[in-house]
Amino acid sequence: MSFARLLNRAALLLLALTPSAIASAQSPAVIPPGPGPAATIPLPPPTDQPPPEVPLPDPIPIGPGFLVSGALDIRTRTANTGRTGGVWLNTAELDIQHNISNRNTAVGNLYLQLLSEDPPDVSHGRDIQIGEAYVTYRLPIDADFNSTAYVKAGQFQIPFGLLAVYDPHLQILQPLNAQSLGLRTDFGLAVSGRLYGYLNYDFSLTTGTGPSHIDVNPSRVVCFRLGRTFTTRNGVVNIGGSLLQGRLPNTDLTADNPFAVELPPSGRVRADRLVKGDRFVSKSRIAGDVSYGYNRVTARGEIVAGADKDQRVLGYYAEGNYRFTNRLSAAVARSLFVYPTGNSTATRESLGLTYASSRNLTVRGLYQYLRDVPRDEEGHIRHRFTVQVLLRF
């Protein structure tokens, strides 16, 4: 089946789904963004974004149209490999936004994310990086079409699977993008918006080399996602389907690289991890993702299938959160990724607690069981306990 026919069938399937099909007689409601920069700048988000478990603090205005926010991510952990013990500053982040207006109406915005990062599992990984840096502009589409289109140019999170609706760069728990794609942030062009008021779409053309690598021909990786949000009597559901094709970093597990890729907060490609002789490979991916929220329960997950060259890959990620009080919640997660060669797999099982004393301070504790099986070798089992103190402003 051709790529175009597959996209057409996916669109028809999502359009055919009606609210009554999932026990609701009302039109799907847009999930409102949580408090933060997106809620302060009078420009609606291009697509539905489920609110974060911990609401974000309001950004600080520093001039006409400028907003500043940031974070300090402090961690300590016990682990079998990499950095063990001690306390370190994993990330210091500064976010700057500026709205673009026309006749007192916001039509776009500029966004710059500066990161000083010190990832514990990257040799000599301490560095200052640009995380996301882009300009967004809303195209003037006639209101009669009940549709929107936002053009984005620069460095941004690839809208594939959960990454289209979830930003994990300051989280301990991570979805499958590190193992499956080898990166989170890339340089290129994107168009996002809504069709007919309720069908979300994201389309991007990027380089596949990760952030801080400007390429004048951003057409190596093609990504497309369709999604829709439903409000039911039993919660709010956001579902999506994604397709991706292009050359991306090789993330295979080998004797020289026996542990699964873990990306730093900037989402940059792990230069010390790229496989010798075959640093980038042709990848095709198809994914389904879902986010769910109801009262005290929040859940998200994704299933990914595809191939590296002609060899099949498969994986899934599932996470559930339960909020005991407004401040205390628990999380459980499991992921599995099957690599394209031999019996190589990466398994993660996690259990953790989160205490958010306010929007500005969050403390997390997470235990992880990690099992990595390199190609044609025995598996490596690791146990890791991480404590994170996240300060936001």
Secondary structure as GFF3:
##gff-version 3
##sequence-region A 1 393
A	DSSP	alpha_helix	3	16	.	.	.	ID=ss1
A	DSSP	three_ten_helix	19	22	.	.	.	ID=ss2
A	DSSP	alpha_helix	37	40	.	.	.	ID=ss3
A	DSSP	beta_strand	60	63	.	.	.	ID=ss4
A	DSSP	beta_strand	66	78	.	.	.	ID=ss5
A	DSSP	beta_strand	87	102	.	.	.	ID=ss6
A	DSSP	beta_strand	105	117	.	.	.	ID=ss7
A	DSSP	beta_strand	127	138	.	.	.	ID=ss8
A	DSSP	three_ten_helix	143	145	.	.	.	ID=ss9
A	DSSP	beta_strand	150	157	.	.	.	ID=ss10
A	DSSP	three_ten_helix	161	164	.	.	.	ID=ss11
A	DSSP	alpha_helix	177	180	.	.	.	ID=ss12
A	DSSP	beta_strand	185	195	.	.	.	ID=ss13
A	DSSP	beta_strand	199	206	.	.	.	ID=ss14
A	DSSP	beta_strand	221	232	.	.	.	ID=ss15
A	DSSP	beta_strand	235	249	.	.	.	ID=ss16
A	DSSP	beta_strand	280	294	.	.	.	ID=ss17
A	DSSP	beta_strand	297	308	.	.	.	ID=ss18
A	DSSP	beta_strand	311	323	.	.	.	ID=ss19
A	DSSP	beta_strand	328	338	.	.	.	ID=ss20
A	DSSP	beta_strand	345	356	.	.	.	ID=ss21
A	DSSP	beta_strand	361	373	.	.	.	ID=ss22
A	DSSP	beta_strand	380	392	.	.	.	ID=ss23
###
